[in-house]
Amino acid sequence: MSDAVQTASKSQLAYEFIHDRITRHLFSPGYRLVLGSIADELGMSVVPVREAIRRLEAEGYVTFERNVGARVAVPDESEYVYTMQTLGLVEGSAISLAAPLLTPDVIAEARAVNDRLHRLLDHFDPHEFTRLNQQFHAILFERCPNPHILDLVHRGWRRLPDVRDSTFSVIPERAEHSVAEHEEILHLIETGAPALEVELSARNHRWRTMNQFVAARHHD
């Protein structure tokens, strides 16, 4: 195996190691990522760890500070609002373009995920709810035939790593409404509603979550 291949493999291992700890909140927002310590723990040099951290920075999980180094990104409210506003626009467009391509089997798949979300309401687990919620959305928007819009949707989701995982922890009451709005979107798609109606329903679904999350953080 060449040195380049070995480095790439180790970089992926380091990426998965750090990403897992960030998403499970073992590395909390603001936590300093010491390359040497991580490399020692994984039994590798700092080179693949540095590459993994650059990748995580590009995805919004990590930031670099002068004279400090790499830290787990701290959610910025303004950035969150801008990202959610944009994501509402592009994801709404993606779902409306995908709607005519969604077969009954795909809609049934999305509804099955939404049913699992509904069952979680009785024994609420915000992290599992978040995982399934993203799965539901992806089933719909991944069928978008416009690759440029789909790329923008993917970028939007990647910019929300920590806030995305904590949203339903902050506003658990939003979960029930979210499930109901999912069903509304599916109903519009099933009945062949106009594309604009589908787009607005998906957009407003995203923006309601944004508005409620921001309101909850300013409740005091």
Order of alpha helices (4+ residues) and beta strands (2+ residues): alpha-beta-alpha-alpha-beta-beta-alpha-alpha-alpha-alpha-alpha-alpha-alpha
